[in-house]
Amino acid sequence: MATGQEPMTPPEQQPVENPTAQQPVENATTARQPEADDQTAALDELRDRWRRALADLDNLRKRHAKELERVRGDERARTAAAWLPVLDNLERALAHADADPTAVLKGVEAVRDQAVEVLRGLGYPRYEETGVPFDPTRHEVVGVVDDPDAEPNTVAQVVSPGYGADGKQLRPAFVVVSKRQE
């Protein structure tokens, strides 16, 4: 071999430089095993926490539904209790129907005033103003009248009073409105 190159030896005869060349692969596999176990354990813990959170949410929904029903029942009872005196006074008025008609009339008016006060106490004050501008959020038109003495588009007459205020409308007032004069 005159070219200056060393003779090539077949691979079977080449000396092994690193006899532990396979060892890093084995170490990497064994090193990955605990890491995978840690990730699996962490994933299992997250799944368990997620299931517990879902169960807590379901329990919260059930507890809230029971509490809401209890509050509604309490409010119904409070409202009914507020109306009991009105009912008692109506029965007293009916018991004295044979008496003087003016006394019965005064008693019925007092019961009406008591009922209006109960509604006001529940947050629904009565309103029945005339001469005010028509407001579609507070009034419902049941008629139109040509009234030369009234401003156009104002409430000329209240047929039935309204109840409520500040966006809490129980019922609008049924009104007759003056039409525009031409």
C-alpha positions in Angstrom: 0.0 0.0 0.0 1.9 2.7 -1.3 -0.6 5.5 -1.0 0.0 6.1 2.7 -3.3 5.0 3.9 -3.7 2.4 6.6 -5.2 -0.9 5.7 -8.9 -1.2 6.4 -10.0 -3.9 8.7 -13.4 -5.5 8.5 -15.9 -4.3 11.2 -15.9 -7.6 13.0 -12.3 -7.1 13.7 -12.3 -3.5 14.7 -11.6 -2.9 18.3 -14.5 -1.7 20.5 -13.8 1.8 21.7 -16.7 2.1 24.2 -17.9 -1.2 25.6 -20.7 0.6 27.5 -22.2 2.3 24.5 -25.5 0.5 25.1 -25.5 1.5 28.8 -26.7 5.2 28.3 -29.7 3.9 26.4 -30.6 1.6 29.3 -30.0 4.4 31.8 -32.2 6.7 29.8 -35.0 4.1 29.8 -34.7 3.6 33.5 -34.5 7.3 34.1 -37.6 7.9 32.0 -39.6 5.3 33.9 -39.8 7.3 37.3 -40.5 10.5 35.4 -43.4 8.8 33.5 -44.6 7.4 36.8 -44.5 10.9 38.4 -46.5 12.3 35.4 -49.1 9.5 35.7 -49.5 10.1 39.4 -49.8 13.9 38.8 -52.4 13.2 36.1 -54.3 10.9 38.4 -54.3 13.5 41.1 -55.6 16.1 38.7 -58.4 13.8 37.6 -59.3 13.1 41.2 -59.4 16.8 42.0 -61.5 17.5 38.9 -64.0 14.8 40.0 -64.2 16.2 43.5 -64.8 19.7 42.1 -67.6 18.4 39.9 -69.1 16.7 42.9 -68.8 19.9 45.0 -70.4 21.9 42.2 -73.3 19.4 42.1 -73.8 19.6 45.9 -73.7 23.4 45.7 -76.4 23.4 43.0 -78.6 21.2 45.1 -78.0 23.2 48.3 -78.8 26.5 46.4 -82.0 25.0 45.0 -83.1 24.0 48.5 -82.2 27.5 49.9 -84.0 29.2 47.0 -87.2 27.2 47.6 -87.0 28.0 51.4 -86.5 31.7 50.7 -89.5 31.7 48.2 -91.6 29.9 50.8 -90.6 32.5 53.5 -91.5 35.3 51.2 -94.8 33.9 50.2 -95.6 33.5 53.9 -94.5 37.1 54.6 -96.7 38.4 51.8 -99.7 36.3 52.8 -99.3 37.5 56.4 -99.3 41.1 55.3 -102.7 40.5 53.6 -104.4 38.8 56.5 -105.5 42.0 58.3 -107.0 43.2 55.0 -109.0 40.0 54.7 -110.1 40.3 58.4 -111.3 43.8 57.9 -113.2 42.8 54.7 -115.0 40.1 56.7 -115.9 42.6 59.4 -117.3 45.0 56.8 -119.4 42.2 55.3 -120.6 41.3 58.8 -121.9 44.9 59.2 -123.6 45.0 55.8 -127.0 45.6 57.6 -125.7 48.7 59.3 -125.8 52.3 58.1 -124.6 52.4 54.4 -122.3 55.4 55.0 -120.6 53.5 57.8 -120.1 50.4 55.6 -118.8 52.6 52.8 -116.3 54.2 55.2 -115.2 50.8 56.4 -114.7 49.5 52.8 -112.7 52.7 52.0 -110.5 52.1 55.1 -109.9 48.5 54.0 -109.0 49.7 50.5 -106.5 52.2 52.0 -105.1 49.3 54.1 -104.6 47.2 51.0 -102.9 50.1 49.1 -100.6 50.4 52.1 -99.8 46.7 52.0 -98.8 47.0 48.3 -96.7 50.1 49.1 -94.9 48.2 51.9 -94.2 45.4 49.4 -92.5 47.9 47.1 -95.4 48.7 44.7 -96.8 52.2 45.5 -100.0 53.3 43.8 -100.0 56.1 41.3 -103.0 57.7 39.5 -102.0 61.2 38.5 -103.8 63.1 35.8 -102.4 65.9 33.7 -98.9 64.2 33.6 -97.3 63.4 30.2 -98.1 60.0 28.9 -95.3 57.5 29.7 -95.5 54.1 27.9 -93.4 52.5 30.7 -96.0 53.5 33.3 -99.3 53.9 31.4 -101.4 51.8 29.1 -103.8 53.6 26.9 -107.4 52.4 27.0 -108.9 55.4 25.3 -108.2 58.7 23.6 -110.2 61.9 24.1 -110.2 65.3 22.4 -109.9 67.7 25.3 -109.2 71.3 24.4 -108.3 72.1 28.0 -105.6 69.4 28.3 -102.2 69.4 26.8 -101.8 67.0 23.9 -100.4 63.5 24.8 -101.2 63.8 28.6 -103.2 61.6 30.9 -106.7 63.0 31.0 -108.3 60.3 33.1 -107.1 57.3 35.1 -109.4 54.2 34.6 -107.4 51.9 36.9 -104.4 53.0 39.0 -100.9 51.6 38.4 -98.7 50.0 41.0 -94.9 50.1 41.2 -91.9 52.5 40.8 -88.3 52.6 39.8 -88.5 49.8 37.2 -90.5 47.5 39.5 -93.8 47.7 37.7 -96.6 45.4 39.1 -99.2 46.9 36.7 -99.3 50.0 34.6 -102.0 52.5 35.0 -104.9 52.2 32.5 -105.5 55.7 31.2 -107.3 57.9 28.8 -105.0 60.2 26.9 -105.7 63.5 25.3 -105.0 63.5 21.6 -103.1 66.2 19.7 -105.2 69.1 18.7 -105.0 70.2 15.1 
